[in-house]
C-alpha cells in the first residue's frame, strides 16, 4: 500500500483536432466540457517547460468503457515515448457513471509535451485534464481513512411527519491522516497546501498504485476542506497531519 497521493496540477496549454471546446479543459469545473466531433482525436498538452511528471488525469468523461486512449510524451518536438499500456475509462460502481482516464506511473519521467490519441464517438465529453507529480509519503496514511458524504440539499421535518426537501447534489470526498511524515515530506506537503489553499483543485488518489486504484471512485478531483494543524510526534522524525478533500461534481 502506497497510501493516498496528492497531485498539484501543473499549468498547461492544450491544442489539437477532433474535439471542440478544448479551452474548457483548462478550467477546474468538470461540467465545462470539450466535445468530440466523432472519429480520430489528436491532442497535445504543453507544460511550457520540461518537468518531472508521473500522473496524467483525463477526467469526467462520457466515453464508453470499450474506448482506449494512447498517451505519449516527449521533451521537444514530437512524442518519443508512450505510456503503456493504453488507458481505458476507469470502472465505476456509481449508478451515474463518472469515468476517468488516468496514468499513474511508478516513477517520474521528464516531459514537456504529452500526446493524447484515439477514436471517440461523436458527442463524447471530457471535463478535466490535469498533469503533475504526486506527493505520496513513504509510509502512506494511517488506518481510519474514509469517504465522507455531503449534500447541497436541505431537508426539514413537516408537522405531519413527512420530510420536505429542496433538491441539491450529493457529493463525496476523502479524509485521511498522514502519520509518519519526515521533515522533508512535511515541508513538501506544506508547499502543496499553502499553494492550493481551500479553493484551488488537487487530485487525490486513494491507495495510489494498487489494483484498487482502477476504480473511478478512488480518484478525487476537488478542493481541500480541512487542513488540520500538523503535529510533531517525535522531534525531527515524525509528523502527523490530517486532511480532507471534497469532490467536484
C-alpha positions in Angstrom: 0.0 0.0 0.0 1.4 3.4 -1.0 -1.4 5.3 0.7 -3.2 8.4 -0.6 -1.4 10.6 -3.1 -1.8 14.3 -3.8 -1.1 15.8 -7.2 -1.0 19.6 -7.7 -1.9 20.3 -11.3 0.7 22.0 -13.4 0.0 24.9 -15.6 -0.5 23.8 -19.2 -2.0 24.6 -22.6 -3.8 22.2 -24.9 -4.4 22.1 -28.6 -5.4 19.5 -31.2 -8.0 18.2 -33.5 -11.2 16.1 -33.2 -12.8 18.0 -30.3 -14.4 21.4 -29.8 -14.1 23.5 -26.6 -10.6 22.4 -25.7 -10.0 25.5 -23.6 -12.8 24.3 -21.3 -10.4 21.5 -20.2 -8.1 24.2 -18.6 -10.8 25.1 -16.0 -11.3 23.1 -12.8 -15.0 22.8 -13.5 -15.8 19.3 -14.8 -19.2 20.5 -16.2 -17.3 22.7 -18.7 -16.6 20.1 -21.3 -14.8 19.5 -24.5 -16.9 17.5 -27.0 -15.7 15.0 -29.6 -16.7 15.6 -33.2 -16.7 11.9 -33.8 -13.7 10.0 -35.2 -9.9 10.4 -34.6 -8.8 12.7 -31.8 -5.2 14.0 -31.5 -4.4 16.4 -28.7 -1.1 18.0 -27.5 -0.7 19.0 -23.9 2.2 21.5 -23.4 3.6 22.1 -19.9 5.7 25.0 -21.1 9.0 23.5 -19.9 10.4 20.1 -19.3 9.2 18.8 -15.9 9.0 15.6 -13.9 5.6 14.0 -14.2 4.0 10.7 -13.1 0.3 11.4 -13.2 -2.0 12.2 -16.1 -5.7 12.6 -15.4 -8.3 13.0 -18.2 -11.4 13.2 -16.1 -15.2 13.2 -16.1 -15.6 11.6 -19.5 -18.7 10.0 -21.0 -16.5 7.7 -23.1 -17.8 4.1 -23.1 -15.6 1.5 -21.2 -14.5 -0.1 -24.5 -12.6 3.1 -25.6 -8.9 3.4 -25.2 -6.6 6.3 -25.5 -2.8 6.1 -26.2 -0.8 8.6 -24.3 2.8 9.5 -25.2 5.3 12.1 -24.2 8.4 13.9 -25.2 10.8 16.7 -24.2 10.9 18.5 -27.6 9.3 18.3 -31.0 7.2 15.1 -31.3 6.4 12.4 -28.8 9.2 9.9 -28.4 7.9 7.6 -25.7 4.5 6.0 -25.0 2.7 5.5 -21.7 2.0 1.8 -21.7 -0.5 0.2 -21.8 -3.1 2.4 -23.4 -5.6 3.7 -20.9 -9.3 2.9 -20.7 -12.0 4.6 -18.7 -11.8 3.5 -15.1 -14.5 1.2 -13.8 -17.2 2.8 -11.6 -19.8 1.4 -9.3 -21.9 4.6 -9.2 -25.4 4.4 -10.8 -24.5 7.5 -12.8 -21.1 6.8 -14.4 -18.3 9.2 -13.7 -15.4 7.7 -15.6 -11.8 8.9 -15.9 -8.8 8.1 -18.0 -5.7 8.1 -15.8 -2.0 7.3 -15.9 -0.2 6.6 -12.6 3.4 5.8 -13.2 5.7 4.1 -10.6 8.5 6.5 -11.4 8.5 10.0 -12.8 9.5 10.8 -16.4 10.8 14.0 -17.9 8.3 15.6 -20.3 7.1 18.8 -21.8 4.7 17.5 -24.3 2.0 14.9 -23.8 0.1 13.5 -26.7 -3.4 12.0 -26.5 -4.6 9.9 -29.4 -7.7 7.7 -30.0 -11.1 7.5 -31.6 -14.1 8.8 -29.7 -17.8 8.6 -30.6 -19.5 11.9 -31.6 -20.7 13.7 -28.5 -18.2 12.2 -26.1 -17.4 14.6 -23.3 -14.2 15.3 -21.3 -14.3 17.7 -18.4 -10.8 18.0 -16.9 -7.2 17.5 -17.9 -4.5 17.5 -15.2 -0.8 16.6 -15.2 1.6 16.6 -12.4 3.9 14.8 -10.0 2.2 13.2 -7.0 3.1 13.6 -3.3 3.0 10.2 -1.5 5.0 9.7 1.7 7.0 6.6 2.2 4.7 5.2 5.0 1.3 6.1 3.4 -1.6 7.1 5.5 -2.9 5.8 8.8 -5.8 3.4 9.2 -9.2 5.0 9.6 -9.3 7.0 6.3 -12.6 7.1 4.6 -15.1 8.9 2.3 -17.4 11.5 3.8 -20.7 12.2 2.1 -22.3 15.6 1.9 -25.1 17.3 0.1 -26.2 20.8 -1.1 -29.9 19.8 -0.5 -31.8 20.9 2.6 -34.4 18.9 4.4 -36.9 19.6 7.2 -39.4 17.5 9.1 -43.0 18.5 8.3 -45.7 18.7 11.1 -47.4 15.6 9.6 -44.2 13.6 10.0 -43.2 13.7 6.3 -40.0 15.3 5.1 -39.8 18.4 3.0 -36.7 19.0 0.9 -35.2 21.4 -1.6 -33.2 19.3 -4.1 -29.5 19.5 -4.4 -26.4 17.5 -5.3 -24.8 14.7 -3.2 -21.0 14.6 -3.3 -18.3 12.6 -1.8 -14.7 13.1 -0.9 -11.8 11.6 1.1 -10.5 12.2 4.6 -7.2 10.8 5.8 -4.2 11.2 8.1 -0.5 11.0 7.2 1.0 9.6 10.3 4.8 9.3 9.8 5.9 12.3 7.7 9.6 13.0 7.7 10.7 16.7 7.9 11.3 16.7 4.1 7.8 15.2 3.4 6.2 17.7 5.8 7.8 20.6 4.0 6.7 19.2 0.6 3.2 18.8 1.8 3.2 22.3 3.4 4.2 23.7 0.0 1.2 22.0 -1.7 -1.4 23.1 0.9 0.0 26.6 1.1 -0.3 26.9 -2.7 -3.7 25.3 -3.1 -5.5 26.6 0.0 -9.2 25.9 0.1 -10.2 27.0 -3.4 -7.7 25.6 -5.9 -8.1 22.0 -7.2 -6.0 19.0 -6.4 -6.1 15.3 -7.5 -6.2 12.8 -4.6 -5.9 9.1 -5.3 -6.8 6.6 -2.6 -4.2 3.7 -2.3 -2.3 5.1 -5.3 -0.5 2.4 -7.3 -2.6 -0.6 -6.1 -5.1 -2.6 -8.1 -8.0 -0.8 -6.3 -6.9 2.4 -8.0 -8.6 1.1 -11.1 -11.9 2.2 -9.7 -13.0 5.7 -10.6 -14.3 6.4 -7.1 -10.8 6.3 -5.7 -9.9 9.4 -7.8 -10.9 12.6 -6.1 -10.8 15.8 -8.1 -11.7 18.6 -5.6 -10.5 21.1 -3.1 -9.2 20.9 0.5 -12.0 21.4 3.0 -9.9 20.5 6.1 -6.2 21.2 6.6 -5.5 20.5 10.3 -2.5 21.9 12.1 0.2 19.4 11.7 1.5 17.8 15.0 5.1 16.8 15.8 5.1 13.4 17.4 8.8 12.6 17.5 11.3 15.5 17.2 12.9 15.7 13.8 11.5 12.4 12.6 7.7 12.1 12.6 4.8 14.5 12.0 1.1 13.7 11.9 -1.2 15.7 9.5 -4.9 15.2 8.8 -6.5 16.4 5.6 -9.8 16.2 3.7 -10.9 17.0 0.2 -14.5 17.3 -1.2 -15.2 16.1 -4.7 -16.1 18.5 -7.5 -19.4 17.3 -9.0 
